[in-house]
Amino acid sequence: MPLLLGVASETLAGERRLPVVPDVLKKYQSLGVTLQMQHGAGRPAHYADDTFPDVSWSADAAGVYSAADLVLCVQPPPAESLAAMKPGSVLVGMLQPWADAERVKLLQQKQITAFALELLPRISRAQSMDILSSQAAVSGYECALIAADHSPKFFPMLTYAAGTIRPAKVLVIGAGVAGLQAIATARRIGAQVEAYDVRPETREQIESLGARFVDTGVAAAGTGGYARELTDEEKARQAERLGKAVAQCDALITTAAIPGKRAPRIITADMVARMKPGAVVVDMAAESGGNVEGTVAGEKTWIGEVLVIGPTHIPSRMPVHASEMLAKNLYNFISPFIKDGTLALDWEDEVMAGSCLTHAGEVRHAGVKAALGL
């Protein structure tokens, strides 16, 4: 029997992405894989059922999860769906491995082999599979547009009959994938952009995009491409120098987040209070606690005369391309292990072994196991 790939509708409110799109489906089919899909699963991402050729259809999610050998997902499936999966079947997607010990225990009990792509090793070979980076690029782009849409000022310089309007000043905090995309997008719109990151190696990247690097004198290079925790002295020095740049900007975009951890609090209430009247703050890290004091996830909050926006489900605001990017990441991860229409997992492979959450009733990822006390 050929490998049966399953895709069900996402259940999390606000989630519109899809883990497979028609062009990527053709690639799976060329490997001898068949697809079973829940009716209407692609509709939130604007993919109608008839755009998926040669697919078997299920009226509900239970039919997909109970039949599939390999399930692809965007968000972690609900407990009833995991309970319906066949022992020994495989689950691949963004599984929020640190968030729910009970979910991990259920994966163990059901003998499900689960790959959480948040755990993907940060190595060159895994770049084409990196869901966090591809979706962060979408988020950075969207946050720049949100800032421009809510700003009471033009982003670009504008010349009109009575004179010239100066470009808005945008400050981006964090120069990971999301931050760099926010910088590039704000620059394309025409804003004057500054950016800050505690990792000193990002200075060249920021300047290559035409932005000015804000130097606070604090460097905190960490492991895995993320920043280390700052000392109290470093935090004070950072706050003093960064506060001056925050006070001068018309729009502030914060993008500092670490998977599985609470977002670092970088912008204090005092900094917000010193911002210009009408300034806009877009806190990309709102879902994980926020970088800005006063951010409310999913809300627009006025703090004095400053508008603080805490957007959620940001990649789902652009579901067509976000789904395409995500689907390609998933395909690049799993396709090397599909041979003649069957799945042949290679536990000697660094990428596969490093991304494994559970297998054969065991929690395979040491970091998750320790963090959840399993």
C-alpha positions in Angstrom: 0.0 0.0 0.0 1.4 3.5 -0.9 2.0 5.9 1.9 -1.3 7.8 2.8 -0.7 11.4 3.7 -3.4 13.1 5.7 -4.3 16.8 6.0 -7.3 18.0 8.1 -8.7 21.4 8.8 -6.9 23.5 11.3 -8.9 24.0 14.5 -7.2 26.9 16.2 -9.2 30.1 15.9 -7.5 32.5 13.6 -5.3 29.9 11.9 -5.7 30.0 8.1 -2.6 28.3 6.8 -2.4 24.9 5.2 0.5 22.4 5.3 0.2 21.3 1.7 -0.7 23.3 -1.5 -1.5 22.0 -5.0 2.0 22.5 -6.5 3.6 20.7 -3.5 1.0 17.9 -3.7 2.2 17.1 -7.2 5.7 16.5 -5.8 4.4 14.1 -3.1 2.4 12.3 -5.8 5.5 11.9 -7.9 7.0 10.0 -5.0 4.1 7.6 -5.0 2.3 9.2 -2.0 -1.5 9.5 -1.9 -3.4 12.2 -0.1 -6.5 12.1 2.0 -7.9 15.5 2.9 -10.8 16.9 4.9 -13.4 18.7 2.8 -12.8 22.5 3.0 -9.4 22.3 4.7 -7.9 24.6 2.1 -10.7 27.2 2.1 -9.3 29.5 4.8 -6.1 29.8 2.7 -8.2 30.4 -0.5 -7.5 26.9 -1.9 -10.8 25.3 -3.1 -11.2 21.5 -3.0 -11.1 21.2 -6.8 -7.5 22.6 -6.9 -6.3 19.4 -5.3 -6.4 16.7 -8.0 -6.5 12.9 -7.3 -7.2 13.3 -3.6 -9.6 11.1 -1.5 -11.8 13.2 0.7 -13.1 12.9 4.2 -16.1 14.6 5.7 -14.4 15.1 9.0 -11.1 15.3 10.7 -11.5 11.9 12.4 -11.6 10.2 9.1 -8.2 11.7 8.1 -6.4 11.1 11.4 -7.6 7.5 11.7 -6.6 6.5 8.2 -3.3 8.4 7.5 0.1 7.0 7.8 1.6 10.4 7.8 -0.2 13.6 9.0 1.0 17.1 8.2 -0.3 20.0 10.4 0.3 23.6 11.0 -0.7 23.9 14.6 -0.8 20.9 17.1 -3.9 18.8 16.5 -6.5 18.6 19.4 -6.3 15.7 21.8 -9.3 13.9 20.2 -7.5 13.9 16.8 -4.3 12.6 18.2 -6.2 9.9 20.0 -7.7 8.8 16.6 -4.2 8.3 15.0 -2.9 4.8 14.3 -0.1 3.6 16.6 3.1 3.9 14.7 1.9 6.7 12.4 3.9 9.9 11.9 3.0 13.5 12.7 4.9 16.5 11.3 4.4 20.2 11.8 4.7 23.0 14.4 3.8 21.1 17.6 4.7 23.7 20.2 6.7 21.0 22.0 7.4 23.0 25.2 3.7 24.1 25.7 1.8 21.1 26.8 3.1 18.1 28.7 -0.2 16.3 28.4 0.0 16.5 24.7 3.5 15.0 24.7 2.3 12.2 27.0 -0.6 11.4 24.6 1.9 11.2 21.7 3.9 8.7 23.8 0.9 6.6 24.7 -0.3 6.4 21.1 3.2 5.4 20.0 3.2 8.3 17.5 6.4 9.3 15.9 6.2 13.1 16.1 8.5 15.6 14.5 8.3 19.2 15.8 9.9 21.5 13.3 10.5 24.1 15.9 13.3 21.7 17.1 15.0 21.6 13.7 18.8 21.8 14.1 20.1 25.2 13.1 22.5 23.9 10.4 23.0 24.9 6.8 21.4 21.8 5.4 18.2 22.4 7.3 17.6 26.0 6.0 15.2 24.9 3.3 13.1 23.1 6.0 13.1 26.0 8.5 9.5 26.8 9.2 10.3 29.3 11.9 12.4 31.4 9.4 9.9 31.3 6.6 7.0 32.3 8.7 9.0 34.9 10.5 9.7 36.5 7.1 5.9 36.8 6.6 5.5 38.2 10.1 8.2 40.9 9.6 6.6 42.0 6.3 3.1 42.1 7.8 4.2 44.1 10.9 5.8 46.8 8.7 2.5 47.1 6.8 0.5 47.2 10.0 2.7 50.0 11.3 2.4 52.0 8.0 -1.4 51.4 8.0 -1.9 52.8 11.5 0.7 55.6 11.4 -0.7 59.1 11.1 2.3 60.0 8.9 3.4 59.1 5.4 6.2 56.6 5.5 7.9 57.9 2.3 9.1 61.4 1.7 6.4 63.2 -0.3 6.7 66.4 -2.3 3.5 68.3 -3.1 2.6 71.8 -4.3 3.1 73.5 -1.0 6.3 71.8 0.0 7.9 68.5 1.2 6.8 65.9 3.8 9.7 64.3 5.5 9.7 60.5 5.7 8.6 58.8 8.9 11.2 57.4 11.3 10.8 53.7 11.9 12.7 51.8 14.6 12.9 48.0 14.4 14.0 46.0 17.5 15.5 42.6 16.8 17.3 41.7 13.6 16.5 38.1 13.1 14.6 37.0 10.0 11.4 38.9 11.0 13.3 42.0 12.0 15.3 42.1 8.7 12.1 41.6 6.7 10.5 44.4 8.6 13.5 46.7 7.9 13.5 45.8 4.2 9.7 46.4 3.9 9.7 49.7 5.8 12.6 50.8 3.6 10.8 49.8 0.4 7.8 51.8 1.5 10.2 54.8 1.9 10.7 55.2 5.6 13.8 56.3 7.4 14.8 53.2 9.3 16.9 52.5 12.4 17.3 49.0 14.0 18.8 47.4 17.1 19.8 44.0 18.1 21.9 42.8 21.0 23.9 40.5 18.7 26.8 42.6 17.3 27.1 40.5 14.1 23.7 41.8 12.9 25.1 45.3 12.4 26.4 44.5 8.9 23.1 42.9 8.0 21.1 45.9 9.2 23.3 48.4 7.4 23.2 46.3 4.2 19.5 47.0 4.0 20.0 50.7 4.2 19.1 51.1 7.9 21.2 52.7 10.6 22.3 50.5 13.5 21.5 51.8 17.0 24.6 51.1 19.1 23.8 50.7 22.8 27.2 49.3 23.8 25.6 46.0 24.8 26.5 42.8 23.0 24.8 39.5 23.9 25.6 36.9 21.3 24.2 33.5 22.3 23.9 30.1 20.9 21.8 28.8 18.1 21.4 32.2 16.5 19.6 33.6 19.5 20.7 36.2 22.1 21.7 35.3 25.6 20.0 36.7 28.7 21.3 40.2 29.6 22.7 41.0 33.1 20.9 43.7 35.1 23.7 46.1 34.4 23.5 45.5 30.7 19.7 45.9 30.7 20.0 49.3 32.4 22.6 50.4 29.9 20.5 49.1 27.0 17.3 50.8 28.3 19.1 54.2 28.7 20.5 54.3 25.1 17.6 52.6 23.4 15.1 54.9 25.1 16.5 57.8 23.2 16.0 56.1 19.9 12.5 55.0 20.9 11.5 58.6 21.8 12.5 59.9 18.4 10.7 57.3 16.2 7.3 57.6 14.6 6.8 53.8 14.5 8.3 51.1 16.6 8.3 47.4 15.5 9.6 44.8 18.0 10.4 41.3 16.9 12.5 39.7 19.7 11.2 36.2 20.5 12.7 32.9 21.5 10.8 29.6 20.7 9.5 28.0 23.9 10.3 31.0 26.1 8.6 34.2 27.2 9.5 37.1 25.0 12.0 39.4 26.5 10.6 42.7 27.9 12.7 45.4 26.1 10.4 48.5 25.9 9.3 49.8 29.3 6.2 51.9 30.1 8.5 54.9 30.6 9.9 54.5 27.1 6.4 54.4 25.6 5.4 57.4 27.6 8.3 59.4 26.1 7.3 58.6 22.5 5.8 61.2 20.2 2.0 61.8 20.2 0.5 59.6 17.5 3.4 57.1 17.4 2.6 53.5 16.7 4.1 50.4 18.3 3.7 47.0 16.7 4.7 44.2 19.1 5.3 41.1 17.0 6.0 39.1 20.2 2.6 39.8 21.7 1.5 36.1 21.6 4.5 35.1 23.8 4.2 37.9 26.3 5.3 40.9 24.3 8.5 43.0 24.1 6.6 46.1 25.1 5.1 46.8 28.6 1.4 47.4 28.1 1.0 45.2 25.0 -2.2 43.2 25.0 -2.2 40.2 22.6 -4.9 40.6 19.9 -5.7 44.2 20.9 -5.0 47.8 20.0 -4.3 49.7 23.1 -3.8 53.5 23.6 -1.2 54.3 26.2 -1.5 58.0 26.4 -1.2 59.2 22.8 0.7 56.1 21.6 -1.1 53.3 19.9 0.3 49.8 20.9 -0.8 47.0 18.7 -0.4 43.3 19.7 -1.2 41.3 16.5 -1.7 37.6 16.7 -1.6 34.9 14.0 0.4 37.2 11.9 1.4 34.8 9.1 -2.3 33.8 8.7 -2.9 37.4 7.5 -1.2 36.3 4.3 -2.3 32.7 4.1 -1.7 32.0 0.4 2.1 32.6 0.4 2.5 31.7 4.0 1.0 28.2 3.2 3.1 27.9 0.1 6.3 28.6 2.1 5.3 26.3 4.9 4.3 23.5 2.6 7.7 23.6 0.9 9.5 23.5 4.2 7.5 20.4 5.2 8.1 18.7 1.9 11.8 19.4 2.1 11.9 17.8 5.6 10.0 14.6 4.9 10.6 13.9 1.2 14.2 12.6 1.5 12.8 9.7 3.6 10.1 8.7 1.2 11.3 5.8 -1.0 9.1 4.1 -3.6 5.9 5.4 -2.0 6.8 4.3 1.6 8.4 6.1 4.5 11.9 5.0 5.5 13.0 7.0 8.6 16.8 7.4 9.0 17.7 7.9 12.6 21.3 8.5 11.7 20.2 11.6 9.9 21.1 14.7 12.0 18.0 16.7 10.9 15.5 13.9 11.5 16.9 12.8 14.8 17.2 16.4 16.1 13.6 17.2 15.2 12.1 14.1 16.7 9.8 14.8 19.7 8.4 11.3 20.3 9.0 7.8 18.9 8.1 4.3 20.0 6.6 5.6 23.2 9.6 7.7 24.2 10.3 11.4 24.4 13.3 11.6 22.1 14.2 15.3 22.5 16.3 15.8 25.7 15.6 19.5 26.0 11.8 19.1 25.9 12.0 16.1 28.2 13.8 18.1 30.8 11.7 21.3 30.4 8.5 19.4 30.8 9.8 17.1 33.6 9.0 13.9 31.6 
